[in-house]
Amino acid sequence: MAEVFAGFLCGYTVALFLTPVVAVLLMRWRAGGGLIARLIPAQTSTLGIGVLLHGALFLFWTCAGIVLGLLLLLMEGGGEALGSLNAPFTLFVAGLVLAFSAPVIIVLPRLRVATAVAAIVTLVAFGWLMPYMATWTRFDEAPPKPRERYEVYHVQVAGNDDVSDSEGEP
């Protein structure tokens, strides 16, 4: 369970970092004309586009994080290497990131920097941070037991040796 929650949090982190990068790219492309200018007219609010973009990135990256969390749960017990707690998982994520980002970097030179930033953020969040976050959680601990009864403590004030009951008798 901790791995899946760590994947969700890492996915949300990636979505937070990539939303401004993708939003700036879309606004630059919209100003340059072409297909993006037709899809996103100039009268469209930049803030509205950013909110919709963040919602889409949030759904995509958190779903990817949950799936990677399940995979991390299956790969439990991998050895430590490369500063990661689970080297096979980190290598798998690195291969996955490389498989998706390398073609974009090669084919679209205008997107090289943005794709490289996205790939590094994704690799660091999912490949390195996620195994650590899975160990930081406390899902395996049992919740504290509720008290069955409350104990009442009587405090005696210094200098007052007389203890009386509710009727006023000593």
TAQUIZI-V910969 format. One record per pair of residues at least 24 apart in sequence whose C-alpha atoms are under 8 Angstrom apart, sorted by the first residue. I is the first residue (numbers start at 0). J is the second residue. D is the distance in whole Angstrom. If there is no record, write none. Layout:
[[I & J & D] [I & J & D]]
This chain:
[[0 & 138 & 7] [1 & 133 & 5] [1 & 134 & 7] [1 & 136 & 6] [1 & 137 & 8] [1 & 138 & 6] [2 & 68 & 5] [2 & 69 & 7] [2 & 71 & 6] [2 & 72 & 6] [2 & 129 & 8] [2 & 130 & 7] [2 & 132 & 8] [2 & 133 & 5] [3 & 64 & 7] [3 & 65 & 5] [3 & 66 & 8] [3 & 67 & 8] [3 & 68 & 4] [3 & 69 & 6] [3 & 72 & 8] [4 & 65 & 7] [4 & 68 & 7] [4 & 133 & 8] [5 & 64 & 8] [5 & 68 & 7] [5 & 129 & 6] [5 & 130 & 8] [5 & 132 & 6] [5 & 133 & 5] [6 & 61 & 7] [6 & 63 & 8] [6 & 64 & 4] [6 & 65 & 5] [6 & 66 & 8] [6 & 67 & 6] [6 & 68 & 5] [6 & 125 & 7] [6 & 129 & 6] [7 & 60 & 8] [7 & 61 & 5] [7 & 62 & 7] [7 & 64 & 5] [7 & 65 & 5] [7 & 68 & 8] [8 & 61 & 7] [8 & 64 & 8] [9 & 61 & 7] [9 & 64 & 6] [9 & 124 & 6] [9 & 125 & 6] [9 & 128 & 8] [9 & 129 & 6] [10 & 57 & 7] [10 & 60 & 4] [10 & 61 & 4] [10 & 62 & 7] [10 & 63 & 7] [10 & 64 & 5] [10 & 65 & 8] [10 & 124 & 8] [10 & 125 & 8] [11 & 57 & 6] [11 & 60 & 6] [11 & 61 & 6] [12 & 124 & 7] [13 & 60 & 7] [13 & 120 & 7] [13 & 121 & 6] [13 & 124 & 7] [14 & 53 & 7] [14 & 56 & 5] [14 & 57 & 5] [14 & 60 & 6] [14 & 61 & 8] [15 & 53 & 7] [15 & 57 & 8] [16 & 120 & 8] [17 & 56 & 8] [17 & 117 & 7] [18 & 49 & 7] [18 & 52 & 7] [18 & 53 & 6] [18 & 56 & 7] [19 & 49 & 8] [20 & 113 & 7] [21 & 113 & 8] [22 & 48 & 8] [22 & 49 & 6] [22 & 52 & 7] [64 & 125 & 7] [67 & 125 & 8] [71 & 130 & 8] [82 & 127 & 8] [83 & 126 & 8] [83 & 127 & 5] [83 & 128 & 8] [83 & 130 & 7] [83 & 131 & 8] [84 & 127 & 8] [84 & 130 & 6] [84 & 131 & 7] [85 & 130 & 6] [88 & 126 & 7] [89 & 125 & 8] [89 & 126 & 4] [89 & 127 & 6] [90 & 126 & 7] [92 & 122 & 7] [92 & 125 & 7] [92 & 126 & 5] [93 & 122 & 6] [93 & 126 & 7] [96 & 121 & 7] [96 & 122 & 7]]
